[in-house]
Amino acid sequence: MKKWTKLWSSLVLAGMIGLLAACGNSAANGGKTIKIGATAGPYYDMVTKAIKPELEKKGYQVEAIEFTDYVQPNTALSEGDLDANLFQHEVFMKAYNKENNKNLAALISVPTAPMGLYSSKYKHLQDIKPGAEVAIPNDPANAARAFLTLKDQGLIQLKDGIDTLKASERDITNNLKKLTFKQLESANLPRAVEDLDIAAVPGNFALSANMKLQDALALENMPDRYRNQVVVDGKNKDKQFAKDLKEAVESKAFEETIDKEFAGFGKPKWMTE
C-alpha cells in the first residue's frame, strides 16, 4: 500500500512540476511558448501560414488552437489559456468587454475577408426583381454591415446621421426594390445562397463554405473597425511577446504570404498608406 501511495504521490508531483514548467514558459510569463487561438478557416490558416513562421524566427514555439465558435476564443484568452487570438473585429471586442467586464486589447488589425452579396439566381445586382428576399446576419453588428453594403450598391437608402454600427431595417428610408429580409445565423448564410434571392455572407463564413470572394455580386467597402484584429489580454499588451507578435504581422514576409495565399482579403489602412 505504501508503495502505491508513494507512486501516486510521485505522479502527482511530476504532473504539477510539468504544469508549472509549461506555465512558466508561456509568453505571458516571459517564456517562449505562445498560444494563439483562431476560428476554423482563413484566420486559423493566417496564424499558421503567415504569423507562426515569423514568430518562430524570433525563437518562439507557437501553438495554434482552432475554435469553431465566437465565444470560446475570448473566454480562453480571458482565463489565460491563450496568449492571443485572431477572429474578431473592434466592434465585437468592445461589446464583449462591456458585456463581460473584461479588458481585452487589440494589437493590430489584419487583412480581412469582406462580406459579400451572393446569389445563385442573379448574375448582376441590377437584375434583381422587386420583392426579392435577402438573407442577412442575425447579430446587430454584422446586420449593420449588410445594410450598409446594400446601401452602397444603391438597393436601399438609409437615414442621414445614423450610427452606422447600429444600422438596421428600421433605418431604411427608401427600399428601392421592395426587398424583404430574413435574419439567419451567420454560419447558415452560405446555404441561404441557394434558397433565397440574395445572401449577405461574412467573408470568413463564405470561405469556410468553399465560396470564392470573387464570385460575390458585390463586396462591402469595409471600414477598418470591421477588420479582424490580433487581440491579447489588456494586462499583457505591453509585454515583449505582444510587441513581437505585432512585429510579425508588420513584417514583409507576412504581407507576401497574404498576397499569395489570401486573395481578395481587404488590407487595413496601415498596410496601404
Residue pairs with C-beta under 8 A, 6 or more apart in sequence:
22 33
23 29
24 31
25 31
25 32
25 33
26 33
26 34
26 35
26 83
27 33
27 34
27 35
27 60
27 83
27 239
27 241
28 80
28 83
28 233
28 236
28 239
28 241
30 239
30 240
32 59
32 60
32 61
33 60
33 61
33 63
34 55
34 60
34 61
34 62
34 63
34 83
34 84
34 241
34 245
35 62
35 63
35 65
35 81
35 82
35 83
35 84
36 47
36 51
36 52
36 62
36 63
36 64
36 65
36 82
36 83
36 84
36 85
36 86
37 64
37 65
37 66
37 67
37 72
37 73
37 76
37 77
37 82
37 84
37 85
37 86
37 87
38 44
38 46
38 47
38 64
38 65
38 66
38 67
38 73
38 85
38 86
38 87
39 66
39 67
39 68
39 69
39 70
39 73
39 87
39 204
40 66
40 67
40 68
40 208
41 204
41 205
41 207
41 208
42 113
42 203
42 204
42 207
42 208
42 262
42 265
43 86
43 87
43 204
43 228
44 64
44 66
45 261
45 262
46 86
46 110
46 111
46 258
46 262
47 62
47 64
47 86
48 64
49 257
49 261
50 253
50 254
50 257
50 258
50 261
50 262
51 62
51 86
51 230
51 245
51 248
51 249
51 254
52 62
52 64
53 253
53 257
54 247
54 248
54 249
54 251
54 253
54 254
55 62
55 244
55 245
55 248
56 62
58 244
58 247
58 248
60 241
60 244
65 76
65 82
67 73
67 76
67 87
70 87
70 88
70 92
73 82
73 85
73 87
73 88
74 85
74 88
74 93
74 96
74 100
74 102
74 104
74 231
76 82
76 85
77 83
77 84
77 85
77 104
77 231
77 232
77 233
78 100
78 102
78 104
78 233
80 233
83 232
83 236
83 241
84 107
84 230
84 231
84 232
84 242
84 245
85 230
85 231
86 110
86 228
86 229
86 230
86 231
87 204
87 228
88 96
88 228
88 229
88 231
89 112
89 141
89 225
89 226
89 227
89 228
89 229
90 106
90 109
90 224
90 225
90 226
90 227
90 229
91 141
91 165
91 225
91 226
92 141
93 104
93 106
93 229
93 231
95 141
96 102
96 104
97 103
97 104
103 233
103 234
103 235
104 231
104 232
104 233
104 234
105 231
105 232
105 233
105 234
105 237
106 229
106 230
106 231
107 229
107 230
107 231
107 232
107 237
107 242
107 245
107 246
107 249
108 229
108 230
108 246
108 249
108 250
108 270
109 224
109 227
109 228
109 229
109 268
109 270
110 227
110 228
110 229
110 230
110 249
110 268
111 227
111 258
111 262
111 265
111 266
111 267
111 268
111 271
112 203
112 222
112 226
112 227
112 228
112 265
112 266
112 268
113 202
113 203
113 204
113 206
113 207
113 213
113 262
113 264
113 265
113 266
114 203
114 213
114 219
114 220
114 222
114 264
114 265
114 266
115 142
115 145
115 146
115 149
115 200
115 201
115 202
115 203
115 219
115 220
115 222
116 200
116 201
116 203
116 206
116 213
116 215
116 216
116 217
116 218
116 219
116 220
117 125
117 149
117 150
117 153
117 198
117 199
117 200
117 216
117 217
117 218
117 219
118 190
118 193
118 198
118 199
118 200
118 201
118 206
118 211
118 215
118 216
118 217
119 128
119 193
119 197
119 198
119 199
119 217
120 193
120 194
121 197
122 128
122 197
122 198
122 217
123 217
124 217
125 153
125 154
125 155
125 217
125 218
128 155
128 177
128 179
128 197
128 198
129 177
129 197
130 177
130 178
131 177
131 178
131 179
131 180
132 177
132 179
132 180
132 197
132 198
133 179
133 180
133 181
133 182
133 196
133 197
133 198
134 146
134 150
134 179
134 180
134 181
134 182
134 196
134 197
134 198
134 199
134 200
135 181
135 182
135 183
135 184
135 189
135 192
135 193
135 195
135 196
135 198
135 199
135 200
136 142
136 143
136 146
136 147
136 181
136 182
136 183
136 184
136 200
137 143
137 145
137 146
137 183
137 184
137 185
137 186
137 189
137 200
137 202
138 183
138 184
138 185
138 186
139 186
140 166
140 168
141 165
141 226
142 186
142 202
143 167
143 168
143 183
144 164
144 165
144 166
144 167
144 168
145 200
145 202
145 220
145 222
145 226
146 200
147 156
147 158
147 167
147 168
147 169
147 171
147 172
148 158
148 164
148 167
148 220
149 200
149 218
149 219
149 220
149 221
150 156
150 179
150 200
151 157
151 158
151 167
152 218
152 220
152 221
153 218
154 176
155 176
155 177
155 179
156 172
156 174
156 175
156 176
156 177
156 179
157 172
157 173
157 174
157 176
158 167
158 171
158 172
158 173
159 171
159 173
162 171
164 223
165 225
169 181
182 192
182 196
184 192
186 201
186 202
186 205
187 205
189 199
189 200
189 201
189 202
189 205
190 199
190 201
190 205
190 206
190 208
190 209
190 211
191 209
192 199
192 201
193 199
193 201
193 211
198 217
201 209
201 211
201 216
203 213
203 264
203 265
206 212
206 213
206 216
207 213
212 264
213 219
213 263
213 264
213 265
214 263
214 264
219 264
219 266
220 226
222 266
224 268
224 269
227 266
227 268
230 245
230 246
230 249
232 242
232 245
236 242
248 254
250 270
255 271
258 265
258 267
